[in-house]
Amino acid sequence: MKTKIIEQLLRILPKNQTIESAIPGLFFYCADRPRKTVSYIQEPSICIVLQGEREIYLGTDCQKFDNSNLMFCPVNIPLSMHIKHASIENPVIVLSMKLNLAMIREVLAKIPPNQHTGDGHLGIKWPLDDIILGAFERLISLLNYPNDTKFLSSLIQQEIYYRLLSAQQGHKLRQLVINASHTHRIAQATDWLKAHLSEPVIIEGLASRCGMSVSSFHQHFKEITQLSPLQYQKSLRLMEARRLIKMNETQISQIAMQVGYESPSQFSREYKRLFGISPSSDLN
């Protein structure tokens, strides 16, 4: 990342909080101190660590991200982030751009088929080349020109999607917007799980809803989210519970039931296992 772009962001970004920029769907986070592990649901997006490094945990799997790679989240993914090293002199800067499915479909309709079959094991971590990074730098530079942002930001975002769709890993982005593809079907499943958080999951029924066999559903669900369907649901439930607890509007036992737990003791055990702190200790 060019020094001028980093200096520009350091002038305008508040520290240790996530903000949405003047470009809709483009978010930044700037940390000038180490941050303990925080869990959240990452919406479908492209994320880049512009400066520094962060660790991302999906279940027990830990991956490190810096400016040599990007994180591709095709669906809502519950994950945890840890920033070990950050300071006022060397802050960590993270960019996140929400995926615009309508724009991706529009770009896809205008470009030739991608001949790359891709690496099926790339998961959420993709290599970041200078061409894609350069397009993001131009998008960030628009923040200096408010009168140009509305018109030019969409053009540059289209270029970003074109570059991603044309890259070796682009088949995964294509699959997200192709009806009946595995990625599109798993996205439907994650949307259903999020909307029916407290309901028990019948895997056979969910697989059938997506038009997939149980074995194929399990395989592709884990490939895309890095979690099994039950692990995914558990993470969603616990993260929603933590949000409600921090709002401090009702009793913990009621929150546990609200997100689908019948046993308060089981809820407390799993909460502490994920967050490293008991629900009662997490009250504001």
Stockholm file with secondary structure:
# STOCKHOLM 1.0

chainA/1-284         MKTKIIEQLLRILPKNQTIESAIPGLFFYCADRPRKTVSYIQEPSICIVLQGEREIYLGTDCQKFDNSNLMFCPVNIPLSMHIKHASIENPVIVLSMKLNLAMIREVLAKIPPNQHTGDGHLGIKWPLDDIILGAFERLISLLNYPNDTKFLSSLIQQEIYYRLLSAQQGHKLRQLVINASHTHRIAQATDWLKAHLSEPVIIEGLASRCGMSVSSFHQHFKEITQLSPLQYQKSLRLMEARRLIKMNETQISQIAMQVGYESPSQFSREYKRLFGISPSSDLN
#=GR chainA/1-284 SS CCHHHHHHHHHHCCSSSEEECSSTTEEEEEESSCEEEEEEEECSEEEEEEESCEEEEETTEEEEECTTEEEEESSCEEEEEEECCCCSSSCEEEEEEECCHHHHHHHHTTSCCCCCCCCTTCTTEEECCHHHHHHHHHHHHGGGCHHHHHHHHHHHHHHHHHHHHHSTTHHHHHHHHSTTSHHHHHHHHHHHHHHTTTSCCCHHHHHHHTTCCHHHHHHHHHHHHSSCHHHHHHHHHHHHHHHHHHHTCSCHHHHHHHTTCSCHHHHHHHHHHHHSSCTGGGCC
#=GC SS_cons         CCHHHHHHHHHHCCSSSEEECSSTTEEEEEESSCEEEEEEEECSEEEEEEESCEEEEETTEEEEECTTEEEEESSCEEEEEEECCCCSSSCEEEEEEECCHHHHHHHHTTSCCCCCCCCTTCTTEEECCHHHHHHHHHHHHGGGCHHHHHHHHHHHHHHHHHHHHHSTTHHHHHHHHSTTSHHHHHHHHHHHHHHTTTSCCCHHHHHHHTTCCHHHHHHHHHHHHSSCHHHHHHHHHHHHHHHHHHHTCSCHHHHHHHTTCSCHHHHHHHHHHHHSSCTGGGCC
//
